[in-house]
Amino acid sequence: QVQLVESGGGLVQPGGPLGLSCAASGSILRINDMAWYRQAPGKERELVAAITSGDVTNYADAVKGRFTISRDNAKNTVYLQMNSLKPEDTAVYYCNAQIRTTWVHYYWGQGTQVTVSS
């Protein structure tokens, strides 16, 4: 069984930084792509940032230049450093990973709330 556990969410003032992490555990043979998504109230879940096993990154236009995704393969962990946060970044943030066990499957974390407010 594979688990993704996120941490680091919370309340932050506009313009402030916040970091998220997501650790994968279980019978993992390999982790391919990893990503962060978010879902704001009344909106669909959207891709925020993604990173391949070769450290190629991709960002949503709304977060380019403010957010940085990275990963530590030795720790099976993906990070999201968020800077210059805006109220519109308020959402539940989910990590997602394509993981090979006995097969390849996409797994989701449970989500962590990020609230940007003064």
C-alpha positions in Angstrom: 0.0 0.0 0.0 1.3 3.5 -0.9 0.6 6.6 1.1 1.2 10.3 0.3 1.2 12.5 3.3 1.3 16.3 2.9 2.4 18.8 5.5 3.0 22.5 5.8 -0.3 24.2 5.1 -1.7 27.0 7.2 -2.6 30.6 7.4 -0.3 33.2 5.8 -0.6 36.9 5.1 -0.6 38.2 1.6 2.9 38.5 0.2 4.3 35.9 2.6 6.0 32.6 2.0 4.8 29.1 2.8 6.3 25.7 2.1 4.6 22.4 1.5 6.0 18.9 1.5 4.6 15.5 0.5 6.3 12.2 1.5 5.5 8.9 -0.2 5.8 5.7 1.7 5.0 2.0 1.1 6.1 -0.7 -1.3 7.6 1.8 -3.8 9.8 0.6 -6.7 10.0 3.9 -8.5 8.4 7.4 -8.5 8.0 9.0 -11.9 6.2 12.3 -12.2 5.2 14.2 -9.1 2.9 17.2 -8.9 0.9 19.7 -6.8 -2.7 20.5 -7.5 -5.1 22.8 -5.8 -8.8 23.2 -5.4 -10.5 26.4 -4.3 -14.1 26.4 -3.1 -16.5 26.1 -6.0 -13.8 25.5 -8.5 -12.3 22.5 -10.2 -9.0 21.0 -9.1 -6.2 22.5 -11.2 -2.5 21.7 -11.7 -0.1 24.0 -9.9 3.3 22.6 -10.7 4.8 19.3 -11.8 8.3 17.7 -11.8 9.5 14.7 -13.7 12.0 12.1 -12.4 14.6 14.0 -14.4 13.8 17.3 -12.6 12.0 18.9 -15.5 9.4 21.3 -14.1 6.2 22.8 -15.3 4.1 25.6 -13.7 0.7 27.0 -14.1 0.8 30.6 -15.5 -0.8 31.9 -12.3 2.2 30.8 -10.1 5.2 31.2 -12.5 7.9 33.1 -10.8 6.4 32.7 -7.4 6.2 29.0 -6.7 9.1 26.4 -6.9 8.6 22.7 -7.1 11.4 20.3 -6.2 11.9 16.8 -5.1 14.3 14.6 -3.0 14.3 11.1 -4.5 16.2 9.6 -1.6 13.3 10.7 0.7 10.5 10.1 -1.8 9.4 13.6 -1.1 8.2 16.5 -3.3 8.2 20.1 -2.1 6.4 23.3 -3.1 7.9 26.6 -2.0 5.3 29.3 -2.4 6.4 33.0 -2.3 4.5 36.3 -2.7 1.3 34.6 -1.9 -2.0 36.1 -2.9 -5.5 35.7 -1.6 -6.4 33.9 -4.8 -3.9 31.2 -3.9 -6.2 30.1 -1.1 -7.1 26.5 -1.7 -6.7 22.9 -0.6 -3.4 21.7 -2.0 -3.0 18.1 -3.0 0.1 16.2 -4.1 0.0 13.6 -6.8 2.6 11.0 -7.9 2.9 8.4 -10.5 4.3 5.4 -8.6 5.4 2.0 -9.6 4.7 -0.8 -7.2 3.7 -4.1 -8.9 2.0 -1.8 -11.4 2.0 1.9 -12.2 -0.7 4.0 -10.6 -1.4 7.7 -9.7 -1.7 8.3 -6.0 -3.2 11.4 -4.2 -2.4 12.9 -0.8 -5.2 13.8 1.6 -4.8 17.6 0.9 -3.6 20.5 3.1 -5.4 23.8 3.5 -3.6 27.0 2.5 -5.3 30.2 3.4 -3.9 33.6 2.4 -5.5 36.4 4.3 -4.7 39.4 6.4 
